[in-house]
Amino acid sequence: MKKTKKKKEDGFFKEVIAEITSSFIFEVAWNIVMFIPRLLVRIIKEMW
């Protein structure tokens, strides 16, 4: 029972860490994607 308990706990913590990491990576990627159009608009405004 102790072995299965440890495996379940390790799985839970690994799952939580994976979720945090994936959400962080998604957030960074989303910010970059949203930043590029704003940057392009600013460049175009400066040119005109």
mmCIF file of the N, C-alpha and C atoms, coordinates in Angstrom:
data_MODEL
# 
_entry.id   MODEL 
# 
loop_
_atom_site.group_PDB 
_atom_site.id 
_atom_site.type_symbol 
_atom_site.label_atom_id 
_atom_site.label_alt_id 
_atom_site.label_comp_id 
_atom_site.label_asym_id 
_atom_site.label_entity_id 
_atom_site.label_seq_id 
_atom_site.pdbx_PDB_ins_code 
_atom_site.Cartn_x 
_atom_site.Cartn_y 
_atom_site.Cartn_z 
_atom_site.occupancy 
_atom_site.B_iso_or_equiv 
_atom_site.pdbx_formal_charge 
_atom_site.auth_seq_id 
_atom_site.auth_comp_id 
_atom_site.auth_asym_id 
_atom_site.auth_atom_id 
_atom_site.pdbx_PDB_model_num 
ATOM 1   N N  . MET A 1 1  ? 0.821  -1.206 0.000   1.00 0.00 ? 1  MET A N  1 
ATOM 2   C CA . MET A 1 1  ? 0.000  0.000  0.000   1.00 0.00 ? 1  MET A CA 1 
ATOM 3   C C  . MET A 1 1  ? 0.862  1.266  0.000   1.00 0.00 ? 1  MET A C  1 
ATOM 4   N N  . LYS A 1 2  ? 1.959  1.240  0.737   1.00 0.00 ? 2  LYS A N  1 
ATOM 5   C CA . LYS A 1 2  ? 2.814  2.426  0.789   1.00 0.00 ? 2  LYS A CA 1 
ATOM 6   C C  . LYS A 1 2  ? 3.380  2.745  -0.587  1.00 0.00 ? 2  LYS A C  1 
ATOM 7   N N  . LYS A 1 3  ? 3.740  1.714  -1.340  1.00 0.00 ? 3  LYS A N  1 
ATOM 8   C CA . LYS A 1 3  ? 4.305  1.938  -2.665  1.00 0.00 ? 3  LYS A CA 1 
ATOM 9   C C  . LYS A 1 3  ? 3.272  2.572  -3.592  1.00 0.00 ? 3  LYS A C  1 
ATOM 10  N N  . THR A 1 4  ? 2.041  2.084  -3.547  1.00 0.00 ? 4  THR A N  1 
ATOM 11  C CA . THR A 1 4  ? 1.015  2.656  -4.426  1.00 0.00 ? 4  THR A CA 1 
ATOM 12  C C  . THR A 1 4  ? 0.671  4.076  -3.995  1.00 0.00 ? 4  THR A C  1 
ATOM 13  N N  . LYS A 1 5  ? 0.703  4.324  -2.692  1.00 0.00 ? 5  LYS A N  1 
ATOM 14  C CA . LYS A 1 5  ? 0.420  5.673  -2.209  1.00 0.00 ? 5  LYS A CA 1 
ATOM 15  C C  . LYS A 1 5  ? 1.473  6.655  -2.706  1.00 0.00 ? 5  LYS A C  1 
ATOM 16  N N  . LYS A 1 6  ? 2.738  6.271  -2.614  1.00 0.00 ? 6  LYS A N  1 
ATOM 17  C CA . LYS A 1 6  ? 3.816  7.141  -3.074  1.00 0.00 ? 6  LYS A CA 1 
ATOM 18  C C  . LYS A 1 6  ? 3.698  7.394  -4.573  1.00 0.00 ? 6  LYS A C  1 
ATOM 19  N N  . LYS A 1 7  ? 3.384  6.361  -5.321  1.00 0.00 ? 7  LYS A N  1 
ATOM 20  C CA . LYS A 1 7  ? 3.249  6.529  -6.763  1.00 0.00 ? 7  LYS A CA 1 
ATOM 21  C C  . LYS A 1 7  ? 2.122  7.499  -7.090  1.00 0.00 ? 7  LYS A C  1 
ATOM 22  N N  . LYS A 1 8  ? 1.019  7.381  -6.382  1.00 0.00 ? 8  LYS A N  1 
ATOM 23  C CA . LYS A 1 8  ? -0.104 8.288  -6.637  1.00 0.00 ? 8  LYS A CA 1 
ATOM 24  C C  . LYS A 1 8  ? 0.269  9.725  -6.275  1.00 0.00 ? 8  LYS A C  1 
ATOM 25  N N  . GLU A 1 9  ? 0.959  9.912  -5.148  1.00 0.00 ? 9  GLU A N  1 
ATOM 26  C CA . GLU A 1 9  ? 1.360  11.256 -4.741  1.00 0.00 ? 9  GLU A CA 1 
ATOM 27  C C  . GLU A 1 9  ? 2.348  11.843 -5.739  1.00 0.00 ? 9  GLU A C  1 
ATOM 28  N N  . ASP A 1 10 ? 3.320  11.057 -6.172  1.00 0.00 ? 10 ASP A N  1 
ATOM 29  C CA . ASP A 1 10 ? 4.283  11.533 -7.159  1.00 0.00 ? 10 ASP A CA 1 
ATOM 30  C C  . ASP A 1 10 ? 3.561  11.919 -8.445  1.00 0.00 ? 10 ASP A C  1 
ATOM 31  N N  . GLY A 1 11 ? 2.614  11.097 -8.852  1.00 0.00 ? 11 GLY A N  1 
ATOM 32  C CA . GLY A 1 11 ? 1.851  11.384 -10.057 1.00 0.00 ? 11 GLY A CA 1 
ATOM 33  C C  . GLY A 1 11 ? 1.077  12.682 -9.916  1.00 0.00 ? 11 GLY A C  1 
ATOM 34  N N  . PHE A 1 12 ? 0.487  12.904 -8.751  1.00 0.00 ? 12 PHE A N  1 
ATOM 35  C CA . PHE A 1 12 ? -0.280 14.129 -8.523  1.00 0.00 ? 12 PHE A CA 1 
ATOM 36  C C  . PHE A 1 12 ? 0.618  15.348 -8.606  1.00 0.00 ? 12 PHE A C  1 
ATOM 37  N N  . PHE A 1 13 ? 1.768  15.301 -7.926  1.00 0.00 ? 13 PHE A N  1 
ATOM 38  C CA . PHE A 1 13 ? 2.670  16.453 -7.937  1.00 0.00 ? 13 PHE A CA 1 
ATOM 39  C C  . PHE A 1 13 ? 3.246  16.681 -9.332  1.00 0.00 ? 13 PHE A C  1 
ATOM 40  N N  . LYS A 1 14 ? 3.587  15.604 -10.024 1.00 0.00 ? 14 LYS A N  1 
ATOM 41  C CA . LYS A 1 14 ? 4.089  15.738 -11.392 1.00 0.00 ? 14 LYS A CA 1 
ATOM 42  C C  . LYS A 1 14 ? 3.024  16.337 -12.286 1.00 0.00 ? 14 LYS A C  1 
ATOM 43  N N  . GLU A 1 15 ? 1.776  15.919 -12.060 1.00 0.00 ? 15 GLU A N  1 
ATOM 44  C CA . GLU A 1 15 ? 0.670  16.448 -12.860 1.00 0.00 ? 15 GLU A CA 1 
ATOM 45  C C  . GLU A 1 15 ? 0.464  17.941 -12.597 1.00 0.00 ? 15 GLU A C  1 
ATOM 46  N N  . VAL A 1 16 ? 0.546  18.350 -11.345 1.00 0.00 ? 16 VAL A N  1 
ATOM 47  C CA . VAL A 1 16 ? 0.393  19.763 -10.996 1.00 0.00 ? 16 VAL A CA 1 
ATOM 48  C C  . VAL A 1 16 ? 1.526  20.588 -11.598 1.00 0.00 ? 16 VAL A C  1 
ATOM 49  N N  . ILE A 1 17 ? 2.748  20.104 -11.493 1.00 0.00 ? 17 ILE A N  1 
ATOM 50  C CA . ILE A 1 17 ? 3.896  20.822 -12.057 1.00 0.00 ? 17 ILE A CA 1 
ATOM 51  C C  . ILE A 1 17 ? 3.774  20.912 -13.567 1.00 0.00 ? 17 ILE A C  1 
ATOM 52  N N  . ALA A 1 18 ? 3.341  19.828 -14.209 1.00 0.00 ? 18 ALA A N  1 
ATOM 53  C CA . ALA A 1 18 ? 3.159  19.841 -15.665 1.00 0.00 ? 18 ALA A CA 1 
ATOM 54  C C  . ALA A 1 18 ? 2.076  20.835 -16.058 1.00 0.00 ? 18 ALA A C  1 
ATOM 55  N N  . GLU A 1 19 ? 1.006  20.897 -15.284 1.00 0.00 ? 19 GLU A N  1 
ATOM 56  C CA . GLU A 1 19 ? -0.082 21.836 -15.577 1.00 0.00 ? 19 GLU A CA 1 
ATOM 57  C C  . GLU A 1 19 ? 0.400  23.279 -15.451 1.00 0.00 ? 19 GLU A C  1 
ATOM 58  N N  . ILE A 1 20 ? 1.144  23.577 -14.388 1.00 0.00 ? 20 ILE A N  1 
ATOM 59  C CA . ILE A 1 20 ? 1.664  24.933 -14.187 1.00 0.00 ? 20 ILE A CA 1 
ATOM 60  C C  . ILE A 1 20 ? 2.624  25.296 -15.316 1.00 0.00 ? 20 ILE A C  1 
ATOM 61  N N  . THR A 1 21 ? 3.495  24.371 -15.677 1.00 0.00 ? 21 THR A N  1 
ATOM 62  C CA . THR A 1 21 ? 4.469  24.626 -16.739 1.00 0.00 ? 21 THR A CA 1 
ATOM 63  C C  . THR A 1 21 ? 3.769  24.869 -18.074 1.00 0.00 ? 21 THR A C  1 
ATOM 64  N N  . SER A 1 22 ? 2.794  24.018 -18.390 1.00 0.00 ? 22 SER A N  1 
ATOM 65  C CA . SER A 1 22 ? 2.098  24.171 -19.673 1.00 0.00 ? 22 SER A CA 1 
ATOM 66  C C  . SER A 1 22 ? 1.300  25.461 -19.709 1.00 0.00 ? 22 SER A C  1 
ATOM 67  N N  . SER A 1 23 ? 0.676  25.833 -18.600 1.00 0.00 ? 23 SER A N  1 
ATOM 68  C CA . SER A 1 23 ? -0.087 27.082 -18.592 1.00 0.00 ? 23 SER A CA 1 
ATOM 69  C C  . SER A 1 23 ? 0.847  28.284 -18.683 1.00 0.00 ? 23 SER A C  1 
ATOM 70  N N  . PHE A 1 24 ? 2.032  28.195 -18.069 1.00 0.00 ? 24 PHE A N  1 
ATOM 71  C CA . PHE A 1 24 ? 3.013  29.278 -18.144 1.00 0.00 ? 24 PHE A CA 1 
ATOM 72  C C  . PHE A 1 24 ? 3.522  29.438 -19.570 1.00 0.00 ? 24 PHE A C  1 
ATOM 73  N N  . ILE A 1 25 ? 3.831  28.317 -20.211 1.00 0.00 ? 25 ILE A N  1 
ATOM 74  C CA . ILE A 1 25 ? 4.307  28.357 -21.601 1.00 0.00 ? 25 ILE A CA 1 
ATOM 75  C C  . ILE A 1 25 ? 3.220  28.917 -22.503 1.00 0.00 ? 25 ILE A C  1 
ATOM 76  N N  . PHE A 1 26 ? 1.981  28.503 -22.290 1.00 0.00 ? 26 PHE A N  1 
ATOM 77  C CA . PHE A 1 26 ? 0.862  29.017 -23.084 1.00 0.00 ? 26 PHE A CA 1 
ATOM 78  C C  . PHE A 1 26 ? 0.706  30.517 -22.881 1.00 0.00 ? 26 PHE A C  1 
ATOM 79  N N  . GLU A 1 27 ? 0.828  30.971 -21.648 1.00 0.00 ? 27 GLU A N  1 
ATOM 80  C CA . GLU A 1 27 ? 0.678  32.398 -21.340 1.00 0.00 ? 27 GLU A CA 1 
ATOM 81  C C  . GLU A 1 27 ? 1.757  33.222 -22.032 1.00 0.00 ? 27 GLU A C  1 
ATOM 82  N N  . VAL A 1 28 ? 2.989  32.755 -21.991 1.00 0.00 ? 28 VAL A N  1 
ATOM 83  C CA . VAL A 1 28 ? 4.093  33.462 -22.650 1.00 0.00 ? 28 VAL A CA 1 
ATOM 84  C C  . VAL A 1 28 ? 3.872  33.502 -24.155 1.00 0.00 ? 28 VAL A C  1 
ATOM 85  N N  . ALA A 1 29 ? 3.495  32.363 -24.731 1.00 0.00 ? 29 ALA A N  1 
ATOM 86  C CA . ALA A 1 29 ? 3.257  32.303 -26.175 1.00 0.00 ? 29 ALA A CA 1 
ATOM 87  C C  . ALA A 1 29 ? 2.100  33.227 -26.556 1.00 0.00 ? 29 ALA A C  1 
ATOM 88  N N  . TRP A 1 30 ? 1.038  33.253 -25.756 1.00 0.00 ? 30 TRP A N  1 
ATOM 89  C CA . TRP A 1 30 ? -0.119 34.111 -26.040 1.00 0.00 ? 30 TRP A CA 1 
ATOM 90  C C  . TRP A 1 30 ? 0.279  35.585 -25.991 1.00 0.00 ? 30 TRP A C  1 
ATOM 91  N N  . ASN A 1 31 ? 1.098  35.962 -25.002 1.00 0.00 ? 31 ASN A N  1 
ATOM 92  C CA . ASN A 1 31 ? 1.546  37.353 -24.897 1.00 0.00 ? 31 ASN A CA 1 
ATOM 93  C C  . ASN A 1 31 ? 2.386  37.757 -26.098 1.00 0.00 ? 31 ASN A C  1 
ATOM 94  N N  . ILE A 1 32 ? 3.229  36.867 -26.570 1.00 0.00 ? 32 ILE A N  1 
ATOM 95  C CA . ILE A 1 32 ? 4.039  37.159 -27.744 1.00 0.00 ? 32 ILE A CA 1 
ATOM 96  C C  . ILE A 1 32 ? 3.148  37.333 -28.964 1.00 0.00 ? 32 ILE A C  1 
ATOM 97  N N  . VAL A 1 33 ? 2.186  36.433 -29.135 1.00 0.00 ? 33 VAL A N  1 
ATOM 98  C CA . VAL A 1 33 ? 1.278  36.512 -30.291 1.00 0.00 ? 33 VAL A CA 1 
ATOM 99  C C  . VAL A 1 33 ? 0.465  37.802 -30.252 1.00 0.00 ? 33 VAL A C  1 
ATOM 100 N N  . MET A 1 34 ? 0.047  38.232 -29.078 1.00 0.00 ? 34 MET A N  1 
ATOM 101 C CA . MET A 1 34 ? -0.744 39.455 -28.971 1.00 0.00 ? 34 MET A CA 1 
ATOM 102 C C  . MET A 1 34 ? 0.135  40.700 -29.087 1.00 0.00 ? 34 MET A C  1 
ATOM 103 N N  . PHE A 1 35 ? 1.418  40.592 -28.797 1.00 0.00 ? 35 PHE A N  1 
ATOM 104 C CA . PHE A 1 35 ? 2.319  41.734 -28.841 1.00 0.00 ? 35 PHE A CA 1 
ATOM 105 C C  . PHE A 1 35 ? 2.710  42.078 -30.269 1.00 0.00 ? 35 PHE A C  1 
ATOM 106 N N  . ILE A 1 36 ? 2.879  41.092 -31.133 1.00 0.00 ? 36 ILE A N  1 
ATOM 107 C CA . ILE A 1 36 ? 3.345  41.318 -32.499 1.00 0.00 ? 36 ILE A CA 1 
ATOM 108 C C  . ILE A 1 36 ? 2.419  42.252 -33.277 1.00 0.00 ? 36 ILE A C  1 
ATOM 109 N N  . PRO A 1 37 ? 1.096  42.049 -33.286 1.00 0.00 ? 37 PRO A N  1 
ATOM 110 C CA . PRO A 1 37 ? 0.237  42.988 -34.022 1.00 0.00 ? 37 PRO A CA 1 
ATOM 111 C C  . PRO A 1 37 ? 0.320  44.421 -33.490 1.00 0.00 ? 37 PRO A C  1 
ATOM 112 N N  . ARG A 1 38 ? 0.397  44.562 -32.161 1.00 0.00 ? 38 ARG A N  1 
ATOM 113 C CA . ARG A 1 38 ? 0.515  45.905 -31.589 1.00 0.00 ? 38 ARG A CA 1 
ATOM 114 C C  . ARG A 1 38 ? 1.810  46.559 -32.032 1.00 0.00 ? 38 ARG A C  1 
ATOM 115 N N  . LEU A 1 39 ? 2.866  45.789 -32.068 1.00 0.00 ? 39 LEU A N  1 
ATOM 116 C CA . LEU A 1 39 ? 4.163  46.296 -32.508 1.00 0.00 ? 39 LEU A CA 1 
ATOM 117 C C  . LEU A 1 39 ? 4.092  46.737 -33.967 1.00 0.00 ? 39 LEU A C  1 
ATOM 118 N N  . LEU A 1 40 ? 3.471  45.931 -34.805 1.00 0.00 ? 40 LEU A N  1 
ATOM 119 C CA . LEU A 1 40 ? 3.334  46.281 -36.218 1.00 0.00 ? 40 LEU A CA 1 
ATOM 120 C C  . LEU A 1 40 ? 2.509  47.551 -36.404 1.00 0.00 ? 40 LEU A C  1 
ATOM 121 N N  . VAL A 1 41 ? 1.436  47.702 -35.636 1.00 0.00 ? 41 VAL A N  1 
ATOM 122 C CA . VAL A 1 41 ? 0.606  48.907 -35.724 1.00 0.00 ? 41 VAL A CA 1 
ATOM 123 C C  . VAL A 1 41 ? 1.417  50.131 -35.330 1.00 0.00 ? 41 VAL A C  1 
ATOM 124 N N  . ARG A 1 42 ? 2.209  50.021 -34.281 1.00 0.00 ? 42 ARG A N  1 
ATOM 125 C CA . ARG A 1 42 ? 3.040  51.156 -33.855 1.00 0.00 ? 42 ARG A CA 1 
ATOM 126 C C  . ARG A 1 42 ? 4.068  51.524 -34.918 1.00 0.00 ? 42 ARG A C  1 
ATOM 127 N N  . ILE A 1 43 ? 4.668  50.520 -35.536 1.00 0.00 ? 43 ILE A N  1 
ATOM 128 C CA . ILE A 1 43 ? 5.669  50.782 -36.588 1.00 0.00 ? 43 ILE A CA 1 
ATOM 129 C C  . ILE A 1 43 ? 4.999  51.487 -37.766 1.00 0.00 ? 43 ILE A C  1 
ATOM 130 N N  . ILE A 1 44 ? 3.828  51.022 -38.156 1.00 0.00 ? 44 ILE A N  1 
ATOM 131 C CA . ILE A 1 44 ? 3.117  51.636 -39.283 1.00 0.00 ? 44 ILE A CA 1 
ATOM 132 C C  . ILE A 1 44 ? 2.729  53.069 -38.959 1.00 0.00 ? 44 ILE A C  1 
ATOM 133 N N  . LYS A 1 45 ? 2.262  53.314 -37.729 1.00 0.00 ? 45 LYS A N  1 
ATOM 134 C CA . LYS A 1 45 ? 1.894  54.668 -37.338 1.00 0.00 ? 45 LYS A CA 1 
ATOM 135 C C  . LYS A 1 45 ? 3.105  55.597 -37.363 1.00 0.00 ? 45 LYS A C  1 
ATOM 136 N N  . GLU A 1 46 ? 4.256  55.107 -36.947 1.00 0.00 ? 46 GLU A N  1 
ATOM 137 C CA . GLU A 1 46 ? 5.467  55.919 -36.948 1.00 0.00 ? 46 GLU A CA 1 
ATOM 138 C C  . GLU A 1 46 ? 5.900  56.264 -38.377 1.00 0.00 ? 46 GLU A C  1 
ATOM 139 N N  . MET A 1 47 ? 5.688  55.338 -39.290 1.00 0.00 ? 47 MET A N  1 
ATOM 140 C CA . MET A 1 47 ? 6.075  55.580 -40.685 1.00 0.00 ? 47 MET A CA 1 
ATOM 141 C C  . MET A 1 47 ? 5.181  56.635 -41.328 1.00 0.00 ? 47 MET A C  1 
ATOM 142 N N  . TRP A 1 48 ? 3.919  56.658 -41.000 1.00 0.00 ? 48 TRP A N  1 
ATOM 143 C CA . TRP A 1 48 ? 2.988  57.611 -41.604 1.00 0.00 ? 48 TRP A CA 1 
ATOM 144 C C  . TRP A 1 48 ? 3.051  58.869 -40.800 1.00 0.00 ? 48 TRP A C  1 
# 
